[in-house]
């Protein structure tokens, strides 16, 4: 069986689904990975601990988001070089990404520990949740190198057309995380610190296994444990694509922090409910990242191969099927949300708020699925400016103002309604991309 998938040949959706399935399975594992923390904390600790796990994701996202954008840039370039059959350029992209990883990871670990109190203060984290958040974040940032390293290597493999390998890395990570969560939190009663330590160790395991795999299965890439060479020209190409994506991510993360601030002002019960609710929406949305990753690789490889007719076909089919799958999953979890929510917490107030969250957000996440697939497709073409603008407008012009207006006119515990409204506007914005000169310059034949 071939290690890599050639997206330039064969039935489009068959290729997309075969590529997306391992990523989808990996996303399910990733959700399980995140959900285990919530389940264990919800059942063995208190509401404040559950709220801390839910609100601590934003500082991590803010500090790592620019690098994650660079990782996507590497994945796009690897896909384009793979499509054109240029091994030498692929090797340069890989070696440069290794150097870039080490340049960024260690300073970001230190920066995360130093800036966490400032970010939590800006987020208006309640006093009864503060110490739990700090305990969680101080340990999570120790795992920065493992987190970033795994994501970079997974991006390289996706660019090569290999979506299966990262599934096995995540499986290893998930098993380690579950075992250590139960040991540290349920067994040693370490509370959120135990959950954070389990997550950090699991991410390092994923990174180590990904390095072993690439070195063994792709010797032609000359992959190394430690940095050896940073090609300035290649770094420039990575920055050209990855920096706008990273800046977009950072602006988006700041917006998430503002929204989390609104959530935090409603108290620990509402924070915990949103944390649980977001876990369920994550379950329904497993197809989104899968189809979006496939869209990026598909667009990158076919752009490199100049397969323009396939690009036009894929631009229609991928967003449609991503939205369809997400709509079905969202409907099922909305109908059966009560028994699933009960797995996370048995506190009636939290359950009631979480149910409201699900009923308002989940039925409309298919808007986001279509939007994300189109955005990732455009990124794969190398056209990162337009998607970046749409993403920023969706957040800062639609989602955040709408959230504040809902909080003022309807009530703070309904602010999650800003999500489906912004999803719809983002989808419309990306549909307009296919009327722009950037898209029209790609011939239909």
C-alpha positions, 0 to 999 in steps of 0.5 A, a space after each residue: 500500500 502506498 504511503 502517500 496519496 496522489 491527489 492529482 489522479 483518480 475520483 476526487 471525492 474518493 481520494 478526499 474521503 480516503 485522505 480525510 478518514 484517518 484525519 477524521 479518526 485522528 480528530 476523534 482521538 484528539 477530541 477524546 484526548 481533550 474530553 478525557 481531561 474534562 471527564 476526569 476533572 468533571 467527575 473527580 474534581 469540582 466546578 472550579 477545576 472544570 472551569 479552569 480547564 475550559 478557560 485555559 485553552 485561550 492563553 495556549 492558543 494565543 501564544 502558539 498560533 503564529 507558529 501553527 500558521 507557519 506549520 500550515 505554510 510548511 504543509 502547503 509548500 510540501 504539498 506543492 513540491 510533492 505535486 510538482 515532483 521536486 524532492 530537493 525543495 521538499 528536503 529544504 522545506 523539511 530541514 528548515 522547519 526543524 530549525 524553525 521549530 527549535 528556534 521558536 519552541 523554547 522561548 515560547 515555553 518561557 514566554 507562556 509561563 511569564 505571560 499567563 497571569 497577564 492574559 488571565 487577568 485580561 480575561 477576567 478569570 474569577 478568583 475562585 478559578 484563578 489558581 487552578 488556571 495557573 497550575 494548569 498553564 504552568 505545566 502545559 507550557 512545559 510541553 510546548 516543544 512536544 506540541 509544536 513538534 508533533 503538529 509540524 511533523 503531522 503537517 509535513 506528512 499531510 503535505 506528502 499525502 500521508 494522512 494515516 501516520 498521524 492517526 497512529 501518533 495520536 492513538 499512542 498519545 491518547 492512550 498515554 493521556 488516558 492512563 496518566 489522567 486516571 493515575 495523576 488525577 483520580 489516583 494521586 489527586 493532583 487535580 488540574 495539575 495532573 491533567 496538564 502533566 498527562 497532556 504534556 507527557 502525551 504530546 512529547 510521546 506523539 512527537 518522538 514517535 513521529 520523528 521515528 516514523 519519518 526517519 524510517 519511512 522517508 529516508 530521502 527527506 534526511 529528517 534529523 532530531 536536531 536542527 542542522 540547516 536553515 535555508 534563508 530562501 526557503 524560510 522566506 517562502 514559509 514566511 510568505 505563506 505562513 506568516 499571514 496565516 499565523 497573524 490571522 490565527 493570533 488575531 483570531 485568538 485575541 478575539 477568542 480571549 475577548 469572547 472568553 472574557 464575556 463568558 467568564 463574567 457569567 461565573 464558574 457555572 457558565 464557564 463550566 457549561 461552555 467548556 462541556 458544550 464545546 466538547 460536544 460541538 467538537 465531537 460533531 465537528 470532527 469532519 471539518 478539520 479532516 475535509 479542510 486538511 484534505 482540501 489544503 493538500 488537494 489544492 496544493 498538489 493539483 496547483 503544483 501539478 497544474 491540474 486546473 480542471 480538478 481544482 474547479 471540480 474539487 472546489 465544489 465537491 469538498 465544501 458540500 460533503 464537509 457541510 453534509 457530514 457535519 450537518 448530520 452529526 450536529 443534528 444527532 448530537 443535538 437530539 441526544 445531547 442530554 445523555 452525553 452531557 451527563 457523562 461530563 457532569 451531574 450538576 443540574 445548573 451546569 447541565 441546563 446551561 450546557 444543553 442551551 449551548 448545544 441547542 443554539 450552536 450545534 444545528 448550524 455548525 455546517 455553515 462553519 464546515 463549508 466555510 472552513 473547507 473553502 478557506 483551506 482550499 484557497 490557502 492550499 492554492 497559496 492565496 492566503 490574503 483573501 481567506 485571512 481578511 474574511 476570517 478576521 472580518 468574521 470574528 471582529 466585525 460579526 462575532 464579537 460585536 454580535 456577542 456584546 449586543 446579545 449580552 446587552 439586549 438578551 442576556 449573557 448566557 445566550 452569547 453563544 448565538 454569535 457563533 452560528 451567525 458568524 459561521 453563516 457570514 464567513 461561509 458567504 464571504 468565502 463563496 465570494 472568493 470564487 468570483 474574485 480575479 485570484 480564482 478566475 485566473 485559474 483556467 477551467 481546463 
